[in-house]
């Protein structure tokens, strides 16, 4: 009995030591992940001359709000860009998750007779892209999406990889559950909205977060289709501001001594733009975190 107790005690101590090393590893890993973000925030509150002289640091040498003052020089422009980005993120994410989950549900059902045709229709375009020019002609000449919010929503509404994730999760749901609901007189729409979707919260939340991240970072389609300043999303507006300040800095090099270039916002402005751009998404991420791991690993383990 004593030998068994001592053996159990040794095993317990070994587990505790292993647990300490595992926790230490993840603490160090968390610090490595957090320090760059803290450095970005510090650089956004630093003076451009300090960054040029001392480089990046965790704490600013001297707090300077020049970058944020330049960024919010026209607050209405920032607010309008935020509103546009929030609209296309909310609407695009909702519609994308709805349509992709519907398609994935159809592909996951064994009694759907057009599975092969729908699969071919969804996956074949991923192998051969029509190219930017045909897409631009269709969106501008036929769909007339120029200077509309639909130009920022429709082109990136469907993601085939997300459909695969959703289909894999739907396939793991017990078929007997759907058959029992069918016997009780439930329609396919009722089964989808009242049974399949509530049971698929992890993958739905994961797809919604990834889709929202894509919509929030939208700038490419805005560059192609948006001319009105009132419809410019946040990322494209920040990019244009950065291009303007870079043009100014380049022009100052041909007139040395007239203006102190180091006093103008540069790297600190880039860091301030980064903080403004990713701030809201960092606030929303904790609400998706409990679903994110399970949703990303869907289909990885069978049985």
C-alpha positions in Angstrom: 0.0 0.0 0.0 2.9 2.4 0.9 4.6 1.6 -2.4 1.4 2.3 -4.3 1.0 5.6 -2.4 4.6 6.6 -3.0 4.2 5.8 -6.7 1.0 7.9 -7.0 2.8 10.7 -5.2 5.7 10.6 -7.6 3.4 10.6 -10.6 1.5 13.6 -9.1 4.7 15.5 -8.5 5.8 14.8 -12.1 2.5 16.0 -13.4 2.8 19.2 -11.3 6.3 19.9 -12.6 5.1 19.3 -16.2 2.1 21.6 -15.6 4.5 24.3 -14.3 6.6 24.1 -17.5 3.6 24.1 -19.7 2.1 27.2 -18.0 5.5 28.9 -18.2 5.8 28.2 -21.9 2.4 29.7 -22.6 3.1 32.7 -20.4 6.2 33.4 -22.4 4.4 32.8 -25.6 1.6 35.2 -24.5 4.2 37.9 -23.7 5.8 37.5 -27.1 2.4 38.0 -28.7 1.4 41.0 -26.6 4.7 42.9 -26.7 4.5 43.8 -30.5 1.0 45.1 -30.0 2.0 47.2 -27.0 5.0 48.5 -29.1 2.6 49.6 -31.8 0.5 51.5 -29.4 3.6 53.1 -27.8 4.9 54.1 -31.3 1.6 55.7 -32.1 2.0 58.0 -29.0 5.7 58.7 -29.8 7.3 61.7 -31.6 8.6 61.0 -35.1 12.0 62.3 -34.2 12.2 60.0 -31.2 11.3 57.0 -33.3 14.0 58.0 -35.8 16.6 58.4 -33.1 15.8 55.7 -30.6 13.6 53.3 -32.6 10.6 51.4 -31.3 10.2 50.7 -27.6 7.5 49.3 -25.2 7.1 52.7 -23.6 7.3 56.0 -25.5 10.2 58.4 -24.6 7.7 61.3 -24.6 4.0 61.1 -25.2 3.1 62.9 -28.4 -0.4 63.1 -29.9 0.7 64.5 -33.3 -0.2 61.4 -35.2 -3.7 61.3 -33.7 -4.2 65.0 -34.2 -3.4 64.6 -37.9 -5.6 61.5 -38.1 -8.6 63.2 -36.5 -8.1 66.5 -38.1 -11.3 66.0 -39.9 -13.4 63.8 -37.5 -16.4 63.7 -39.8 -14.4 61.9 -42.4 -13.3 59.3 -39.8 -16.8 58.9 -38.5 -18.3 58.5 -42.0 -15.7 55.9 -42.8 -16.4 54.0 -39.6 -20.1 54.0 -40.4 -19.6 52.7 -43.9 -17.2 49.9 -42.6 -19.7 49.0 -39.8 -22.5 48.7 -42.3 -20.7 46.6 -44.8 -19.3 44.4 -42.0 -22.6 43.8 -40.4 -24.7 43.3 -43.5 -22.0 41.4 -45.4 -21.3 39.1 -42.5 -25.0 38.4 -41.9 -25.8 37.7 -45.6 -22.6 35.7 -46.1 -23.2 33.4 -43.1 -26.9 33.0 -44.2 -26.2 32.0 -47.8 -23.1 29.9 -47.1 -24.8 28.0 -44.3 -27.8 27.3 -46.6 -25.5 26.0 -49.3 -23.5 23.9 -46.8 -26.7 22.5 -45.3 -27.9 21.3 -48.7 -24.5 19.7 -49.5 -24.5 18.0 -46.1 -28.0 16.4 -46.5 -27.9 12.9 -47.9 -31.3 13.2 -49.5 -30.5 16.3 -51.6 -30.6 15.1 -55.2 -28.6 17.9 -56.7 -25.5 17.6 -54.4 -23.1 16.9 -57.3 -24.3 19.7 -59.5 -24.2 22.2 -56.6 -20.8 21.0 -55.5 -19.5 21.5 -59.1 -21.1 24.9 -59.3 -19.5 26.1 -56.0 -16.0 24.6 -56.3 -15.2 24.7 -60.0 -14.8 28.5 -60.1 -12.1 28.3 -57.4 -9.9 26.5 -59.9 -10.3 29.0 -62.7 -10.7 32.7 -62.0 -12.3 35.0 -64.5 -9.8 37.7 -63.8 -10.0 41.3 -62.6 -11.0 42.8 -66.0 -14.1 40.6 -66.6 -15.1 41.0 -63.0 -14.8 44.8 -63.2 -16.8 44.9 -66.5 -19.6 42.8 -65.0 -19.8 44.8 -61.7 -19.7 48.2 -63.4 -21.4 47.7 -66.8 -24.0 45.1 -66.0 -24.6 45.1 -62.3 -24.0 48.9 -62.0 -22.3 48.6 -58.6 -20.2 51.7 -59.0 -20.5 54.1 -55.9 -22.8 51.7 -54.0 -22.3 49.8 -50.8 -23.2 46.6 -52.7 -19.8 46.9 -54.5 -18.2 46.4 -51.1 -20.5 43.5 -50.0 -21.3 41.3 -53.0 -17.8 40.5 -54.4 -16.6 38.9 -51.1 -19.9 37.6 -49.9 -19.2 33.9 -50.5 -16.1 32.0 -49.4 -15.8 28.4 -50.5 -13.5 27.5 -47.6 -16.2 28.6 -45.2 -18.8 26.5 -47.0 -16.5 23.5 -46.6 -16.2 24.2 -42.9 -20.0 24.6 -42.5 -20.7 21.4 -44.5 -18.3 19.4 -42.5 -19.9 20.5 -39.3 -23.4 19.8 -40.6 -22.4 16.3 -41.6 -21.4 15.6 -38.0 -24.9 16.3 -36.8 -27.0 13.1 -36.3 -29.1 12.3 -39.3 -31.7 10.7 -37.0 -32.4 14.1 -35.5 -33.4 15.5 -38.9 -35.5 12.4 -39.7 -37.3 12.6 -36.4 -38.2 16.3 -37.1 -39.3 15.3 -40.6 -41.6 12.6 -39.2 -43.1 15.2 -36.8 -44.0 17.3 -39.8 -41.2 19.9 -39.7 -40.2 21.5 -43.0 -36.7 21.8 -44.3 -36.7 25.5 -43.4 -37.8 24.7 -39.8 -35.1 22.0 -39.5 -32.4 24.4 -40.8 -33.3 27.5 -38.7 -34.5 25.8 -35.5 -32.3 22.7 -35.3 -29.2 22.8 -37.6 -28.2 26.4 -36.9 -28.6 26.4 -33.1 -26.5 23.2 -32.9 -23.8 24.8 -35.1 -22.9 27.8 -33.0 -19.1 27.1 -32.9 -18.7 27.0 -36.7 -21.2 29.7 -37.3 -19.3 32.0 -34.9 -16.0 31.1 -36.5 -17.2 31.8 -40.0 -18.9 35.0 -38.9 -15.7 36.3 -37.3 -13.6 35.4 -40.3 -16.1 37.0 -42.6 -16.4 40.1 -40.4 -12.6 40.4 -40.4 -12.5 40.3 -44.2 -15.2 43.0 -44.5 -13.6 45.2 -41.9 -10.3 45.2 -43.8 -12.1 46.0 -47.1 -10.1 48.4 -49.3 -9.4 46.7 -52.7 -13.0 46.8 -54.0 -13.3 50.4 -52.7 -10.3 51.3 -54.7 -12.0 49.9 -57.9 -15.6 50.9 -57.5 -15.9 53.8 -55.0 -15.5 57.4 -56.1 -17.7 59.2 -53.6 -15.9 60.2 -50.4 -19.0 59.5 -48.3 -18.8 55.8 -49.3 -15.1 55.2 -48.6 -14.5 52.5 -45.9 -12.1 53.0 -43.1 -9.2 51.0 -44.4 -9.2 52.6 -47.8 -9.5 56.1 -46.2 -6.5 55.4 -44.0 -4.5 54.1 -46.9 -5.2 57.3 -48.9 -4.2 59.4 -45.9 -0.9 57.5 -45.7 -0.3 57.9 -49.4 -0.9 61.7 -49.1 1.6 62.0 -46.2 4.1 59.9 -47.9 3.8 62.1 -51.0 4.4 65.1 -48.8 7.4 63.6 -47.2 8.9 62.7 -50.6 8.3 66.2 -51.9 10.0 67.7 -48.8 13.2 65.9 -49.8 13.6 68.2 -52.8 13.5 71.3 -50.5 15.8 70.5 -47.6 15.9 72.9 -44.7 12.5 74.6 -45.5 10.5 72.2 -43.3 11.7 69.8 -40.6 10.7 66.4 -42.0 11.2 64.7 -38.6 8.4 66.9 -37.2 5.9 65.6 -39.7 3.9 62.4 -38.9 5.4 59.3 -40.5 5.9 56.0 -38.7 3.9 57.2 -35.7 1.0 58.0 -38.1 1.2 54.4 -39.5 1.0 53.0 -36.0 -1.9 55.3 -35.1 -3.8 54.1 -38.2 -3.1 50.5 -37.2 -4.5 51.1 -33.7 -7.6 52.9 -35.1 -8.2 50.1 -37.7 -7.8 47.0 -35.4 -9.2 48.5 -32.2 -12.9 47.5 -32.7 -12.1 44.0 -33.9 -9.9 43.4 -30.8 -12.9 44.3 -28.7 -15.2 41.8 -30.4 -12.7 38.9 -30.6 -13.3 37.8 -26.9 -17.0 37.2 -27.7 -16.0 34.7 -30.4 -13.0 33.1 -28.6 -14.9 30.3 -26.9 -16.3 29.1 -30.3 -13.2 29.9 -32.4 -11.0 26.9 -31.5 -13.7 24.3 -31.9 -14.9 25.9 -35.2 -11.4 26.0 -36.7 -10.7 22.4 -35.8 -14.0 21.0 -37.1 -13.5 17.8 -39.0 -10.0 17.3 -37.7 -11.0 14.4 -35.5 -13.3 11.7 -36.5 -15.4 9.5 -34.3 
